[in-house]
């Protein structure tokens, strides 16, 4: 039997999500699930004014679950507020509290939220677009100690807001990256399995993951594929993690990211067959530090290429995933359904349960539930423009009318813009595949004519988004001047983010030294090391450095261990202090090579902020130490941070490969 009602729930908006909430609430009332901690009643539903047929259908639907609930129709926000005033007054007179569940999806809700705040009425909403566009609401509810919960706004059925609030409230978050749009992930997964783009969208619609077809629908402006949905979600997560205001949740795809609407099955083939990667559409918020020590935040969405073995590449269908890298917890991954009325309704009702439990157990602290926005705004952390974000590399896909010298012509423009090419890629394409690529750029061609077009791809080195866009613009302008038709190139960044067994934790200098001495004293197998700062052997750190070296020397002799170390020298020559350090190492059995730092920079730059890294890898322990350094304008080095400890084969393999690359062209000291 349901408990006596003490809380009146008012549902605003009864579309697909709102109906899911009604069904979910009824499941509790009907005894099909665990009982709510307090009795509730779906007191009223306020919906937009439908035609007569829809009005009857909605009344019939509500009668099946809550026949005593009122159903009211409002023309606009003001009419909804007037109805709420009456409901609030009636509930107060009856000694019942009220919780509002907002499921309209509208962006015109500021007055309604302000009214609920002034009335001290908790609000639950899945409306990420409104919240991301009006971030002040989070602060207002937090400061007013009124609960505003929005678990369903990000990730649907996958816990994200609670994860940030409960698990990472005392941690220092460095990175949030996730698959945050189940519809787009489903479409990409379908194309991976052989569907063409158009058929993949049809299948998403059949499963009610995508909006029904409309005559005015355009792929370039689809909220799922073009990015605003993902950006609204990652904006909210950035706000909760760092208190920063990421900006307009309704932004267009060029302002805050790259669209997935132009990706075709051929791009997934290039990723898999030529690069060993997979394409995923992700939202990313990451803290970066420039060489002068200033912190800022990258917040963006984009289709990206990730190594095929990365955990995010295993997330398929409509599932969402959220990866969080932090100093104390390490790297955490959550996966769950991100689209559909049922998972979303479950998240909404879970928020309702949270409010009711907190109110029953801690009525004096109910304000702590205010949107889970535990961190106040942090204006000192600025948001970087997407054009200024740098990626470790890019995949560029071209489709142009074939002619001799075309690839070389494009390569020259890239080089003149300051972008280095890694490799040129080409697959065998059928006429149908080429036609599909041409259609994506609004070019039409018959099967025979399609074969006159040349699809190919390039990967290029690290650069800012601005520079890559500039180069692509110059390429298209040049081809237009020479009357060479083609499709605007597709740009997909190569993203370097940690694996779940990647970054472990940050440790300070003292703990780092203790750990290094202990590791050196029990050394087995191989140790690989690249050192940017050999000068420390003649500084205050000398005694600890020599202690580590002596401990390693004993293990080299006792256990046939192998220590290989690369010292990076100044561009001109090896100075006397470095020479002495090299002799000290060689005298203790360490195999040493030296390398001009100019030759190593591109291999040692950290992807997210361009800082240089040096590192030590203890192969048999599957552990590595990575230290960071800024680079001064005069080419010198300055310590930026210390003590990222990494573990796990995925990250270590990358560092071992980097070491081997540098070792192969480093020189034996004379």
N, C-alpha and C positions, 0 to 999 in steps of 0.2 A: 504493500500500500504506500502511495506517495505521502510524504510528510506534509503537514499543514503549511500552506504557503506563507512565507515571510519575506520573499523577494519577488517583486514584479519585474519581469523582463519585457522590455519594449524593443521590438525588432523593426528597424527602419530599412525597407527594401526587401522584397520577396521575389528576387530572381532565382537563378540556379543555386547560388550560394545561400541565399536566405531560406529557400526551401530545404536545403540540406541541413541548416540549423534547426528548422522546425522538426524534421525527422529525428535528428540527433537528440534534441530535448525530449521528444516523446519516448525515445528508447529508454531514457532514465525513468520517466514517469511510469512507463509500462512495466518496469521491473526487469527489463532485458539486460540491464547493465548495473554496475555498482550504484547504490543510491547516492544522491547528492548530499553533502553534509548539512544543507539547510533546505527546507522546502522551497520550491520555486513555482511560479506560474507564468506561462506566456500570457501576459496581460493583454498586449495589443500588438498589432502589426500596422505600420504606416507605410503605404506604398504610393508610387506615382499613379496618376489617374489613367487607367487603361480604357479600352473600348468596352462596350457592354458584355461582349463574349468573354473577354479576359477577366473582367470583374467577377463574373459568375464562376469561372474556372478557379480563380484564386480563393473565393469563398468556399467552394466545394473542397479544395485541397486543405484549407485550414480546418474545416469541419471534421475531416478524417482524423486529425491529430489533436487539435485543441478547439472543440466546438464552442467553448465559452469565451475564447479570445476575441477581442474586438478587432475589426478590420476597417481601417480608415484610409481614405485616399486624399492626397495633398497635391496641389498643383506645383508648389515650389517649396523652397527652404523655409520661408516665413510661415507658410501654412502648417508645415511639420512642427515648427517651434510652438505655434499656438496650440496645437493638439497636445504636445508634450507638457505644456504648462498645466493643462487640465489634468493630465494623467499624474503628474508629479503631485499636484494638490490633493487629488483623490487618494493616492497612495499614502501620503503623509497623514491624512486624516484617519486612514485605516491602520496606521502604525506599521506600514510596510515600506521597505526601502526599494529603490529602483536601480536597475542596471540597463543601460542602452546598448544594444548591439546594432552597429551601423553597417549595412551591406549594400549600399546603393551604388558604389563605384563612382560617384559623382566627385567632381573637383570643386563644386560650389557648396562647401559645407562649413566655412569658417564661422558663420553666425551660429550654426547649430552646435558646434563644438564649444564655442564661447559660452553659449547658454547653459550647456551641461556643466561646464567648469564653474560658472557662477552659481549654479544650483547644487554644486558638490555631488553630482551624479556620475558614477563611473561609466566609462565608455570602452567598448570593445569593438575593434574594426579590423578588417582585412585590407583596408583601402590604402595600399602603399603609395599610389600616385598622389593622393591628397596629402598624406603625411610628408612625403619627400618634397613636395612643393611648398609645404607650410611647416617647416621644421620648428618654428617658434612654438607650435602647439605642444611639442614634447616638453619644452622648458616650462611653458605656462602651467601644464598639468602637474609637473614635478614640483614646481615652486608652490602651487596651490594645494599640494598634498591630496590630489584627486587621482584615483587610478585611471590610467589610459593604457590599455593592453592591446597588442597588435601582433601576437604570435603568428597569426594566419597571413599576415602581410608579406612575409618572407619565407618561402620554402613550403608553404601548404602544410602537409602532414609531417614535415621534417623539422624537429625542434631546432630553432636558431636563436631566437630572442632569449629564451630561457637558458640556452647554453651559454650565451654571452653574459647574462646576468648572474647565473648561479655558479658556473664553472670558472669564469674568467674575470670575476669582479675584482680580484686582488692581483691578477696577473698583468704582465705587460705584453700586450698584443703587438706583433710586428706585421702580420699579414693576414688578410681574410681573402680567400679566393673560392669561388663556388660556381657550380652549375645551378643557376637560379631561375631558369625558365624551362619548365617541363615540356612545353609545346615545342620549342626549338630543339631541345635535346632529343625529343621523339623523332622529329623530322630528320635530324642528322643521323640518328641511329637507323632509321628506315633507309636512308640513302647508303649507309655503310653496308646494308644487307642487299643492295641491288636496286632499290626503287629510284626512279627518276624524281627530280624535285617536285614536279607538279603532282605526281601520284602520292608522294610522301605527305604533301599538304592535305590531299583528299582523305588519306587514311587518318590523319590527325583530326579532321573534321568529323569523320565517321565515328571516332571514339570520343567526340565532344571535348577534345583537348584544344581545338582551335575554334575561333569564331565562325559561325555559319557564313557561307558565301554571300556577298552582297555585290550588286552591280558596280558600286563605286570602290570596291576593294582593290587596293594596289599593294603588291608585294613590298615595294620600297617603303611604304608607310605603315606596314603591319606592326602593331605595338610589340608583338613577341619577337619577330625576326629582326626588326630594325633597331631595337635596343631600349626604348624608354621603360619598358617593364623591368628589365634587368637593372637598369640604372637607378630606378626608384628604390629597388631592394638593396643594392649595394650602398646607396647613399644612406639609407637608414642604418645599415650595419656599421658604416664608417662613423656615423653620429654616435652610436652606442659605444663603439670601441674607443674613440678619441675625443668625442664631444665637438667634432668639427662640422661645419655646415657645408655639405658637398654641393648643394645648389638645387637647381630646377629639376624636379623629377619628371617633367614632361619634355626634357631636352631632345633635340633631334639627334640623329645618329652621328652626324659629323662633329657635334660639339663635345661629346663625352665618350665617344667610342666608335667602333667600326661595325657596320651592319652585317648580319648573316644572310641577308636576303639574296646575295649574289653568289653564294656558295652552291656548287653543283657536284654531282657524283664524281666528275673528273678530278676535282680538287681533293676529294677523299682518297681517290686512287693515287694521286701524286704523293699525298701524305704517307700512305701505307706502303706503296710499292717502291718509291724512290727515297723516302726519308726515314722510314721506320717510325712514323709519327701517326697521331690521330688528331682530328679537329674536334674541339669542343667550344661551345659558346659560353663564356664565363664572365662573371663580374669580379673585379679585383679591387681591393682597397689595401694599400701597403704603405708603411711608413718608410720614408727614405731620408738619407742624410747626405748633404753635399760635402765637398772637400773642405769647406770652411766650418763644418759642424752644424749648419742650420738644418733643422728637421722640417719636413713637409710631408704631404700625403698625396699619393696617386690614387685617384678613384676613377675607374673606367669599366666599360664592358667591351667585349670584342670576341669574335671567333679567334681562337689561337691554336697553334700547333704545339702539342705536348708529346714527349716520348711515349710510344705505344704502351710501355709498361707502367706508366704513371697511374695511380689509383683513380684519378678522375676519368681516365679513358675507359675504365671498366664500368662506369655508370651509364647505363643506356635506358632506352624508352623514355617515359615521362618522369623518371626519377630526378630528384634534385640532390646536390651534394654540397657540403660546406667544409672547407679546409681552413683551419686556424693554426697559425704558427705563433708561439709565444715564448717568453723567456723561461718560465718555470714549468709549464705543462708540456712544452714541446710542440709536436705537430699532431693535431687531432682532426679526424674526418668523420662527418656524419652523413648518412645517406637515407633518403626516404622519398615517398611520392610527393611531387610538387605541384600537381595539377589535378583538378577535379573537385566537385562539390563536397564529396564525403571527407577526404583528408582535410580540406579547408574548414568544414564545419566542425570536425573533431578538434582542430586547433582553437577555434572560437569558443567552444564549450569548455575546453581545458582552461582557457583564460577565465571563464566564468567561475569554474571550480576554484581556481586560485584566489579570486577575489572573495568568494564566499568562505573559503577556509581561513584566509587571513583576517577577514572581518570577525569570524567566530572566535579565533584563537588570539589575535592581537589587534583588537579594535583601535587601540591607541596608535598603532603603527601602520594603519592601512594605507597611508600616503606613500609608503615605500613601494607600493605596487604601481606607482605612477609611471607607466610606460616603460618600466625597466630602464629608464634613462638615468642610470646612476651617476654618470659623469656630466658635470656641467659643461657648457660650451668652452672650447679652448681656442680663442681667436689667434693665438700665436702659431698654431699649426695651420699653415695655409694649404689650400688645395691647388695642386699643379694643373695647368691646362693640359688637356689630352694631347694637343700638338707638341707639348714639351716633354712628354713621356718618352723614355728611351727603352727599346727592346733589344735583346741580344742579337736578333736577326729578324728577317722577314722572308716570307714566301710571296712571290709576285707571279700571278698567272696572266698570260697574254693570249689573246685570240685576234690575229691580224691577217689581212690579205697577204698571201705569201709573195715574196720577191727576193732576189739574191741580195745578200748582205744585210738583211733585216735585223737579225739577232745582233750582229756587230754594231749596227747603228744604235740600237737600244742600249747596248752595253756601254757605248761611248758616252751617251747622255747621262747614264747613271754615274760613270766615272767622273765626268765633268762636274757633276753635282756633289761630288765628294762621297759617293757610296760605292764601296768595294763589293764586287760579285764573288760569291762563294762558288756556285756551280750553276750550270744550265741543265734543265731537266726536260725530257721529252718522252711521252708515251705514245703508243699506237692508239689512234682514235678512229672510231667508226663515223660514218657520215651523220648518223643519228646523234651521236655524242656532240659532234661539232655544231649541229643545228641547235641542240639544247643550250650550248654555250653562247651561241649567237643570239638566241631568244632572250637570254638573261640580260643582254645589253641592248635589247630592242632592235636587233638586226634580224631580218628574215632572209632565208636562203633555201632553195631547193636542195635535194640530196646531192645532186651533181655539183652545184656551185659551192656547197659547203666544203667540199674537198679542196677548194682553192684557198681556204683559210688555214693558217698555221697556228695550232694551239701549242704553247710551250710554257715552261715556268722557269723562274730563277730564284735562288736564295741569295740574300745579300747580308752583309755584315751589320753590326750594331749601328744604329742611327736613331735620331728622334723621329717621331711620327711626322712632324712638320717637314723634315728634310725628305722623307720618302714621298710624301704627298707632292712636294715641290718637284721632285724628279719625275713622278708619274705624270704630273701636269705638263711638264716640258716634253715628255715623250709623246703624249697625245697631241699637243700643239704641233710638234714636228711632223707627225704622221698626217695630220690634217693638211698642213701646208703642202705635203707631197702627194695628196689625194690617195692616201693608203687607208682604206676603211678598217675599222677594228672596234673591239669592245673595250670599254674602260677597264684597265687591269684590276684584278682582285688583289687586295692587300690583306695578308694574314700574318700577324706577328708570331714569332717563335718565343714562347714564354718559358722562363726558367723559374719554377716554383718548387719548394721542397716536397719530397715524398713524405709519407707518413712515418717512414723510418729515416727521415732526414734530419733537420735541425733538432737537437735534443734540448739544450738549454744554454743560457749565457752564464759564464762564470767569471769572477773577478780575477785580478792579477795574482793575488796571493794563492787562491784556490788553484789557479792555472799552474803556477809554479810547483805547488805540492803534487798536483796530479801528474805533471810532466816528470818529476823526479821519481815518483812511484812507478810510472810506466817504463822509464829508462832502466830502473833497477830490476825489472822482471821482463826485460825485452826478449821477445822471441820472433823468429822470422824476419820480415823486412820492415824497415821504417824509411819512408820517403819524406823529404823535407825541402821546402823552398823558403829562403830567408831574405826578406827585404831589409832587415835591420842588423847586419853583422856588427855595427858599431856598438851594440849593447855589451859586447864582450870587453869593452874598455870603459864601461860606465858603472853606475851604482849596482846594476844587475849582474855584474861580472861573476861574483861568487856563486850565485845560483846557476848561472849558465854553465860555469865550469863544473859544478856539482853534477848537473845533468849529463854533461859530456863524459865525466869520469865514470858515472854509473853505467852509461852505454858502453864504454870501453870494456868494462868487466864482462858485460853480457856478450859483446862481440867475440871475445876470446873464449868464454865458457860455453856458449850455446851456438856458436857459428851463426850468430845473427848478422844481418847485413843492414848497415845504415848508409843511405845515399843522400847527399845534401847538395843543393844548388844554391850558390850565393849569387845574388844579382849585383853587378858592379855598376859604377857610374859610367856614362857614355864614353868617356875619354880613356880611362885607365883604372887599374886596380890600385887603390892607395895602400900605403904601408900598413895601416891598422888592419885592413881586410887581409892583406898578405899574411900577417901574423896569425890571424884567426884561422886561415886555411891551413897553415903549418901545424897549429895546435890540433886541428881535427884529423889531419892526415897522420899525425903522430899517435893518435889513439885508434886508428883503424877505420875511420870514417872515409868513405869514398866521396871525393869532392869534385864538383865541376863548377865553373863560373859562366855567367851569361850576362851580356850587356842588357841592362834593364829595358832599353828601347825595343829589344827583340821580344820581350816577355809581356809587355803591357796588355796587349789585347787578350792574352790567355788568362790573365790574373785579375781582370776587372770584374767586379761584382755586377750582376745584371741590373739590379734594381736602382743602384745609385752611382755606379761608375767607380766606387772605391776600389783600390787595389787590395788584394789579399795575399798573405803568405800562409803556409799551412804545413802541418806535419800529419802524416797518416801512419798509424800503427796497423799494419795489414791484418795480422792474425787476431787482433783484438776487435777488428771492425770498428775502430774509433779514430777520429781525426780531430785535430785542433785547427781552427781557422781564425786568423787574426786579421783585422781590417786596418787600412791605412789610407789617409787622404793624400793627395798629390798637390804640392804647392805650385804656383804659377811658374816658379823658376825650375821646376822639374824635380825638386827635392821631395822628401817624404816627411809626413808628420803622422804620428800615431793618432788614429781616430777613435778606435774602440778596441777592446780586447776580449778574447775568450768565448768565441762561439765554439761549443763542443758539438761535433756531429757524430752520428752513428748510423749504421745500416749500410748494406752493400750498395744500394742504389746511389747514394751520395758519394760513398768512398770510391766507387768505380770511376766516377767523373773526375775526382781529384787525382786518382792514380793515372788516368789517361792524360790529364793535363801535365802531370809530372813527367811521364814518359815522353810526351811531345817536346817538352823543354829540355829534357836530358839528351835527346837525340841530337840537338844542335847546340847544346852547351859544350864548352871546351874544358879539357883537362888543364889545370893551372900549370904554368911554366915554372 
